[in-house]
Every structure is written in structure tokens, then in C-alpha cells.
Amino acid sequence: MGDLVLTPANARRVADQLAQLRGAAMKVGQLMSMDAGNLLPPELAAILARLREDARTMPMSQVVQVLETHWGQGWEQGFERFSFTPCAAASIGQVHRARTHDGQELAIKLQYPGVRRSIDSDVDNVATLLRVSGLLPRALELAPLLEEAKRQLHEEADYLREAGNLQRFAGLLGAEADFVLPAPVHALTRSDILAMHWVEGVAVESLDSAAQPVRDRIAGLLIGLLFRELFEFGLVQTDPNFANYRYDAASGRIVLLDFGATRAYSMTVVDAYRRLMSGAIRNDPAAMSAAAQEIGYFQEHLHASQRDAVIALFAEACEPLRHDGAYDFGASDLARRIRDAGLRLSMERDFWHTPPADALFLHRKLGGLYLLAARLGARVPVGRLAAPYLERPAGTRPA
């Protein structure tokens, strides 16, 4: 991968150009990563980190213009208070806090103007820039990744769809006392505006000094929720960003945010993952290989040694499932080992290919939760959380 090295001046130039295509650049980078950026070339990972930190927000005049476009003149009369300073900003939009005259506290997510219209061209421009800059291996097949980036960005830019996802997940969770989702306010929601009830909470990663039982419970609930999403719901919120989880100490509930990135998993894929994880627990490489093949992870040109290396990587990622009792993420170097093994594979030029999207998103989500558990120094009985789902017959979901 020596051709991926950039001079500092070139890196700055690429970063500046990518900043103009921020949403598309971050999505393409996200899809190239197996665990929140750790498998990206260091130069590209650094550039994307800068884009994440350099949140550009709309000036007040543009905010007013967006609101007038979608809510009409005099929209402000419906609010007792509306803060024009965003409380959060991301790649395609920013969030404002407001209060209605009847005392409802709301979170209003506004999409940056023109985002939806420029998605396809922006993604294509990012790909061209990365190719020309030498940031990507020549053997990497970009077409499937680019199509997936466009598809997902179009979905995330549809705030009416996200409002539906919020309702759908709330329905799937039912009377679950451990989680809370912000309820959408349909009367105020448009394709470019998502209005939700405000839910109090602090960032979960800020709880690294909380009592050990609190940290253990938070990490355990989130990892358990992922198993439930995959094996029970067949619908996974696939964005592992720590900012998507907040904690309300008063109620003890975890606040779940950002349902723009969700993915449905077929029973065929779910059953294959059930066999993959079960095979890893039993230390059965043959069963794991057959399951990985069904998921679509192996391409014809892969050498037997590369297949073995992929299976070994899967087995390592399932280490917490094999562990008796609570797995101590804080004392484990699992994230580093997975990163190093992935980097070794990525160094082989004939290995580079685009993994199936189902696998890519699920592995990133699991990797993100592992990283969060490590940040919290949490101890989680992962095997016990997964067992009820892995023991079920193929083709079934819990009632």
C-alpha cells in the first residue's frame, strides 16, 4: 500500500476538496471501514476524522430560509422559543431545540439545502478524487460501494422515512423499559425537516467514570439490543456513532437516536449469521466458512489462505461470545487485534474487494459497540446475551 502515502501538502489539498463534498466523503469512507475507520489507510482516516470534527453549520439567515420554505411565512408564531444555534451538527444536517406554546420541548433536525439533489454527483466526485489522489488501492472494486453509498445517503436524506423508522422501532421495542426513542411530530415533519420530542440524556461515552454496574449495564443493553435487532426484528440501526446513544440517569434509560441508517436483514442472512456465530463458539471453521460463503463474503479469486485468514478474523471477533461469564472489554486488546488482523489482510493487493453490504454494516455496528464497551471499561456476559438467539431453529424469530 505504499502508493497510498500522501505528502502533507497533498493531504491538505485532498482534505480541502473532500470538505466540499462532506456528506458523500464521510459516507464513502464509512462504507470502506469495517470498524469505525480502523481499516482505512491512515491518511484517509485522518482526513475523515478532520471532516467529522469540523462541523460546518448553517448561518441563521439560511436556517430561516429553510424553515420558511417548508413551514411557510410566520412559522415562528407556532413556537414559544426556537434556538437558532444548533445543538448538534452532522454531515447532512443540524439539530435545533425549540418549545411550543403548550410546553412541548422539541428537537428539530434541518437538512442542509441541496443535499438530496447533489448526492449522486458528490459520491462520484469523491470516488474520482480518491482515485486520482492515490488514496485507494488500484484493485479495490468501487462500483458496488458507490452504489451503496448513494442508496444509503438518499435514504438518510429522507426525513419522512426516518420518522417512520422511529415509529417502527418504537413499536418493535414495545413496552421496553430500558430504552427510549424520541417520538416524531408528524405535523411539523417534512422531507427535509424532522421534528421530534426532545429527550434528555448525556453522551454515553462520557460515563467512563460512572459506577462499574452502570457501565456494565449500558454496554450489555446495547450489545443485547443488537442481537435482538438482527435475530428478532430483522432490522438493524447500522450507524455505530457513539453520539447516537445517550443516557438518562434519572430514569436509567438509554436514549436511541438517528434512525436514518437502518437495514433490513433477510431470514437467509440472519440464519447464516446464526451459524457463523455458533460455529465460532464451537471452534468449527468448516461451519463458519460455509456460513460466510452463504452471506456472500468470499469471492472466487480468494486464495485458501485468505479464506482461512477471514475465518480466523471472524473467530477473533466472536471471542466475547466464547468467554465464560462477563467479558472484560476494558482489559482486552480485542479491538487492536481485530484491527491488526484486518490491516494485514488489506495489505494484500489481491484481497481488496468490497464486502457484501449486509456484512459490512453489521460488522461495523458490532465493532462500534465493542469500542464503546472498551471505552466504558465494561464487563458484559456477551455469550449469555447471544445464547437465546443462537439456540433457536433456523428460519424462526422469537414470538
FIROMAR-482654 format. One record per residue (C-alpha): x, y, z; residue number from 0. Coordinates in nm, 2 decimals, decimal comma, m for minus. Last residue first. Example, Ala and Ser with C-alpha at 12.3 -4.5 7.8 and 13.67 -1.06 7.14 Angstrom:
% FIROMAR-482654
      xx      yy      zz    i
    1,37   m0,11    0,71    1
    1,23   m0,45    0,78    0
This chain:
% FIROMAR-482654
      xx      yy      zz    i
   m4,25   m1,46    1,91  398
   m3,88   m1,51    1,87  397
   m3,77   m1,55    1,51  396
   m3,75   m1,87    1,31  395
   m3,59   m1,98    0,99  394
   m3,32   m2,19    1,15  393
   m3,40   m2,33    1,50  392
   m3,33   m2,12    1,80  391
   m3,01   m2,17    2,01  390
   m2,83   m1,88    1,86  389
   m3,10   m1,63    1,97  388
   m3,12   m1,74    2,33  387
   m2,74   m1,77    2,35  386
   m2,65   m1,42    2,24  385
   m2,69   m1,24    2,58  384
   m2,53   m1,53    2,77  383
   m2,23   m1,52    2,53  382
   m2,19   m1,15    2,57  381
   m2,17   m1,15    2,95  380
   m2,05   m0,79    2,96  379
   m1,78   m0,62    3,17  378
   m1,75   m0,26    3,07  377
   m1,43   m0,04    3,06  376
   m1,66    0,23    2,92  375
   m1,42    0,30    2,63  374
   m1,39   m0,08    2,58  373
   m1,77   m0,12    2,57  372
   m1,79    0,17    2,32  371
   m1,52    0,00    2,10  370
   m1,71   m0,33    2,11  369
   m2,03   m0,14    2,02  368
   m1,86    0,01    1,72  367
   m1,72   m0,33    1,61  366
   m2,07   m0,48    1,63  365
   m2,21   m0,19    1,42  364
   m1,92   m0,21    1,17  363
   m1,96   m0,58    1,14  362
   m2,34   m0,54    1,07  361
   m2,29   m0,28    0,81  360
   m2,01   m0,46    0,62  359
   m2,18   m0,80    0,63  358
   m2,51   m0,68    0,48  357
   m2,32   m0,47    0,23  356
   m2,13   m0,76    0,09  355
   m1,76   m0,70    0,12  354
   m1,60   m0,48   m0,14  353
   m1,27   m0,62   m0,26  352
   m0,91   m0,59   m0,17  351
   m0,75   m0,93   m0,14  350
   m0,53   m0,92   m0,45  349
   m0,34   m0,63   m0,30  348
   m0,25   m0,80    0,02  347
   m0,21   m0,51    0,27  346
   m0,58   m0,53    0,35  345
   m0,53   m0,87    0,51  344
   m0,27   m0,75    0,74  343
   m0,48   m0,44    0,82  342
   m0,77   m0,67    0,92  341
   m0,55   m0,87    1,15  340
   m0,42   m0,55    1,31  339
   m0,77   m0,40    1,35  338
   m0,91   m0,72    1,50  337
   m0,61   m0,75    1,74  336
   m0,64   m0,38    1,84  335
   m1,02   m0,41    1,91  334
   m0,96   m0,73    2,11  333
   m0,69   m0,57    2,34  332
   m0,90   m0,67    2,65  331
   m0,88   m0,52    3,00  330
   m1,16   m0,27    2,94  329
   m1,37   m0,52    2,74  328
   m1,39   m0,75    3,04  327
   m1,61   m1,04    2,91  326
   m1,86   m1,15    3,18  325
   m1,91   m1,52    3,23  324
   m1,74   m1,78    3,02  323
   m1,59   m1,63    2,70  322
   m1,70   m1,78    2,37  321
   m1,92   m1,49    2,28  320
   m1,65   m1,24    2,38  319
   m1,41   m1,41    2,13  318
   m1,65   m1,37    1,84  317
   m1,43   m1,11    1,67  316
   m1,14   m1,35    1,69  315
   m1,34   m1,62    1,52  314
   m1,44   m1,38    1,24  313
   m1,08   m1,28    1,19  312
   m0,98   m1,65    1,18  311
   m1,24   m1,71    0,92  310
   m1,10   m1,42    0,71  309
   m0,75   m1,56    0,75  308
   m0,86   m1,90    0,64  307
   m1,03   m1,75    0,33  306
   m0,70   m1,57    0,26  305
   m0,50   m1,89    0,29  304
   m0,74   m2,06    0,05  303
   m0,68   m1,79   m0,20  302
   m0,96   m1,55   m0,29  301
   m1,04   m1,53   m0,66  300
   m1,39   m1,66   m0,64  299
   m1,51   m1,40   m0,39  298
   m1,59   m1,49   m0,04  297
   m1,82   m1,28    0,18  296
   m2,15   m1,37    0,03  295
   m2,35   m1,44    0,34  294
   m2,37   m1,80    0,21  293
   m1,99   m1,82    0,19  292
   m1,96   m1,69    0,54  291
   m2,19   m1,96    0,66  290
   m2,00   m2,23    0,49  289
   m1,67   m2,10    0,62  288
   m1,80   m2,08    0,98  287
   m1,93   m2,44    0,96  286
   m1,58   m2,55    0,84  285
   m1,40   m2,34    1,09  284
   m1,58   m2,51    1,39  283
   m1,45   m2,36    1,71  282
   m1,78   m2,43    1,88  281
   m1,83   m2,06    1,97  280
   m1,72   m1,96    1,62  279
   m1,95   m2,21    1,46  278
   m2,24   m2,07    1,66  277
   m2,15   m1,72    1,54  276
   m2,14   m1,82    1,18  275
   m2,45   m2,05    1,21  274
   m2,66   m1,76    1,35  273
   m2,50   m1,53    1,09  272
   m2,62   m1,76    0,81  271
   m2,97   m1,78    0,97  270
   m2,99   m1,40    0,97  269
   m2,87   m1,39    0,61  268
   m3,14   m1,63    0,49  267
   m3,40   m1,46    0,72  266
   m3,34   m1,14    0,53  265
   m3,19   m0,84    0,70  264
   m3,34   m0,50    0,69  263
   m3,11   m0,20    0,72  262
   m3,14    0,12    0,91  261
   m2,94    0,44    0,86  260
   m3,18    0,73    0,91  259
   m3,26    0,61    1,26  258
   m3,06    0,87    1,45  257
   m3,11    0,84    1,83  256
   m3,16    0,58    2,10  255
   m3,18    0,72    2,45  254
   m3,07    0,46    2,72  253
   m3,29    0,45    3,02  252
   m3,19    0,47    3,39  251
   m3,48    0,70    3,46  250
   m3,30    0,99    3,63  249
   m2,96    0,89    3,47  248
   m3,09    0,95    3,12  247
   m2,82    0,81    2,89  246
   m2,74    0,90    2,54  245
   m2,66    0,68    2,23  244
   m2,64    0,80    1,87  243
   m2,34    1,01    1,96  242
   m2,13    0,70    1,99  241
   m2,15    0,65    1,61  240
   m2,22    0,28    1,53  239
   m2,47    0,35    1,25  238
   m2,64    0,03    1,14  237
   m2,98    0,05    1,31  236
   m3,08   m0,31    1,24  235
   m3,40   m0,47    1,12  234
   m3,45   m0,84    1,12  233
   m3,65   m0,78    1,44  232
   m3,57   m1,09    1,63  231
   m3,22   m1,21    1,52  230
   m3,07   m0,89    1,40  229
   m3,23   m0,63    1,62  228
   m3,24   m0,86    1,92  227
   m2,87   m0,93    1,89  226
   m2,80   m0,56    1,85  225
   m3,02   m0,49    2,16  224
   m2,81   m0,73    2,37  223
   m2,50   m0,53    2,27  222
   m2,67   m0,21    2,37  221
   m2,81   m0,34    2,70  220
   m2,48   m0,50    2,80  219
   m2,29   m0,18    2,73  218
   m2,53    0,02    2,94  217
   m2,55   m0,24    3,22  216
   m2,17   m0,28    3,25  215
   m2,12    0,10    3,27  214
   m2,38    0,14    3,54  213
   m2,25   m0,16    3,74  212
   m1,90   m0,02    3,73  211
   m2,00    0,32    3,87  210
   m1,95    0,61    3,64  209
   m1,60    0,72    3,53  208
   m1,64    0,62    3,16  207
   m1,98    0,78    3,16  206
   m1,89    1,05    2,90  205
   m1,90    0,78    2,63  204
   m2,28    0,76    2,69  203
   m2,34    1,12    2,59  202
   m2,59    1,27    2,84  201
   m2,96    1,25    2,83  200
   m3,29    1,44    2,80  199
   m3,54    1,35    2,52  198
   m3,67    1,63    2,30  197
   m3,99    1,53    2,11  196
   m3,91    1,50    1,74  195
   m3,94    1,72    1,43  194
   m3,76    1,60    1,12  193
   m3,72    1,86    0,85  192
   m3,61    1,80    0,49  191
   m3,88    1,55    0,38  190
   m4,12    1,73    0,61  189
   m4,20    1,69    0,98  188
   m4,41    1,95    1,17  187
   m4,74    1,77    1,19  186
   m4,57    1,44    1,21  185
   m4,40    1,51    1,55  184
   m4,17    1,21    1,58  183
   m4,13    1,03    1,91  182
   m3,77    1,04    2,05  181
   m3,67    0,69    2,14  180
   m3,65    0,54    2,49  179
   m3,47    0,23    2,60  178
   m3,46    0,02    2,92  177
   m3,83   m0,01    2,99  176
   m3,93   m0,20    2,68  175
   m4,30   m0,15    2,64  174
   m4,29   m0,22    2,27  173
   m3,94   m0,24    2,13  172
   m4,08   m0,33    1,79  171
   m4,33   m0,05    1,80  170
   m4,06    0,21    1,90  169
   m3,85    0,07    1,61  168
   m4,13    0,12    1,36  167
   m4,22    0,47    1,49  166
   m3,86    0,58    1,46  165
   m3,83    0,42    1,12  164
   m4,13    0,61    1,00  163
   m3,98    0,94    1,11  162
   m3,66    0,83    0,93  161
   m3,86    0,78    0,61  160
   m4,01    1,13    0,64  159
   m3,66    1,26    0,69  158
   m3,55    1,13    0,35  157
   m3,18    1,24    0,34  156
   m3,08    0,91    0,52  155
   m3,24    0,71    0,25  154
   m3,07    0,90   m0,03  153
   m2,74    0,87    0,15  152
   m2,79    0,50    0,18  151
   m2,86    0,44   m0,19  150
   m2,57    0,67   m0,30  149
   m2,32    0,49   m0,07  148
   m2,45    0,15   m0,18  147
   m2,40    0,25   m0,54  146
   m2,05    0,37   m0,46  145
   m1,96    0,05   m0,28  144
   m2,08   m0,17   m0,56  143
   m1,88    0,04   m0,82  142
   m1,55    0,07   m0,62  141
   m1,37   m0,25   m0,69  140
   m1,05   m0,22   m0,50  139
   m0,75   m0,34   m0,71  138
   m0,60    0,01   m0,75  137
   m0,57    0,05   m0,38  136
   m0,73    0,38   m0,26  135
   m0,56    0,70   m0,15  134
   m0,38    0,75   m0,48  133
   m0,50    1,11   m0,51  132
   m0,66    1,04   m0,85  131
   m0,86    0,75   m0,72  130
   m0,98    0,94   m0,41  129
   m1,08    1,24   m0,61  128
   m1,27    1,03   m0,87  127
   m1,46    0,85   m0,59  126
   m1,54    1,17   m0,41  125
   m1,67    1,32   m0,74  124
   m1,90    1,02   m0,80  123
   m2,04    1,05   m0,45  122
   m2,10    1,42   m0,50  121
   m2,27    1,36   m0,83  120
   m2,51    1,11   m0,68  119
   m2,59    1,31   m0,37  118
   m2,63    1,65   m0,52  117
   m3,00    1,68   m0,53  116
   m3,05    1,54   m0,19  115
   m2,81    1,78   m0,02  114
   m2,94    2,10   m0,19  113
   m3,01    2,29    0,13  112
   m2,86    2,14    0,46  111
   m3,12    1,92    0,63  110
   m3,28    2,05    0,95  109
   m3,34    1,84    1,26  108
   m3,58    2,00    1,50  107
   m3,56    1,86    1,86  106
   m3,87    1,95    2,06  105
   m3,97    2,05    2,41  104
   m4,35    2,06    2,44  103
   m4,48    2,35    2,66  102
   m4,82    2,42    2,51  101
   m4,67    2,73    2,33  100
   m4,41    2,50    2,16   99
   m4,05    2,48    2,27   98
   m3,75    2,45    2,03   97
   m3,41    2,29    2,01   96
   m3,21    2,29    1,69   95
   m3,04    2,00    1,51   94
   m2,81    2,00    1,21   93
   m2,80    1,84    0,87   92
   m2,61    1,63    0,61   91
   m2,27    1,55    0,76   90
   m2,36    1,62    1,12   89
   m2,44    1,91    1,36   88
   m2,57    1,92    1,71   87
   m2,71    2,19    1,95   86
   m2,76    2,43    1,66   85
   m2,78    2,80    1,75   84
   m3,11    2,93    1,61   83
   m3,29    2,84    1,93   82
   m3,67    2,85    1,89   81
   m3,89    2,96    2,18   80
   m4,27    3,00    2,23   79
   m4,32    2,84    1,90   78
   m4,61    2,83    1,65   77
   m4,57    3,20    1,57   76
   m4,22    3,12    1,44   75
   m4,37    2,97    1,12   74
   m4,49    3,32    1,01   73
   m4,41    3,26    0,65   72
   m4,42    2,89    0,54   71
   m4,32    2,57    0,71   70
   m4,11    2,41    0,44   69
   m3,95    2,71    0,26   68
   m3,99    2,94    0,56   67
   m3,79    2,69    0,77   66
   m3,51    2,65    0,52   65
   m3,49    3,03    0,47   64
   m3,48    3,09    0,85   63
   m3,19    2,84    0,88   62
   m3,01    3,01    0,59   61
   m3,03    3,35    0,76   60
   m2,92    3,20    1,10   59
   m2,60    3,07    0,95   58
   m2,59    2,70    0,86   57
   m2,33    2,48    1,04   56
   m2,00    2,33    0,95   55
   m1,89    2,05    1,17   54
   m1,51    2,03    1,15   53
   m1,47    1,73    1,38   52
   m1,62    1,47    1,14   51
   m1,43    1,63    0,85   50
   m1,10    1,61    1,04   49
   m1,16    1,24    1,12   48
   m1,22    1,18    0,75   47
   m0,88    1,33    0,67   46
   m0,71    1,13    0,94   45
   m0,87    0,80    0,82   44
   m0,77    0,89    0,46   43
   m0,40    0,93    0,56   42
   m0,41    0,62    0,78   41
   m0,54    0,40    0,51   40
   m0,88    0,28    0,63   39
   m0,91   m0,04    0,83   38
   m0,96    0,13    1,17   37
   m1,23    0,37    1,04   36
   m1,53    0,28    1,25   35
   m1,48   m0,09    1,24   34
   m1,51   m0,25    0,89   33
   m1,44    0,07    0,70   32
   m1,49    0,14    0,33   31
   m1,85    0,21    0,39   30
   m1,77    0,48    0,64   29
   m1,52    0,64    0,40   28
   m1,79    0,65    0,12   27
   m2,04    0,80    0,37   26
   m1,79    1,06    0,50   25
   m1,70    1,18    0,16   24
   m2,06    1,20    0,05   23
   m2,16    1,41    0,34   22
   m1,85    1,64    0,32   21
   m1,83    1,70   m0,05   20
   m1,67    2,05   m0,01   19
   m1,47    1,91    0,27   18
   m1,33    1,65    0,03   17
   m1,16    1,92   m0,16   16
   m1,00    2,07    0,15   15
   m0,89    1,72    0,27   14
   m0,74    1,64   m0,07   13
   m0,54    1,97   m0,06   12
   m0,43    1,91    0,30   11
   m0,32    1,55    0,21   10
   m0,13    1,68   m0,09    9
    0,06    1,93    0,12    8
    0,14    1,67    0,39    7
    0,27    1,43    0,12    6
    0,04    1,14    0,06    5
    0,11    0,77    0,11    4
   m0,14    0,54   m0,06    3
    0,11    0,41   m0,32    2
    0,29    0,23   m0,05    1
    0,00    0,00    0,00    0
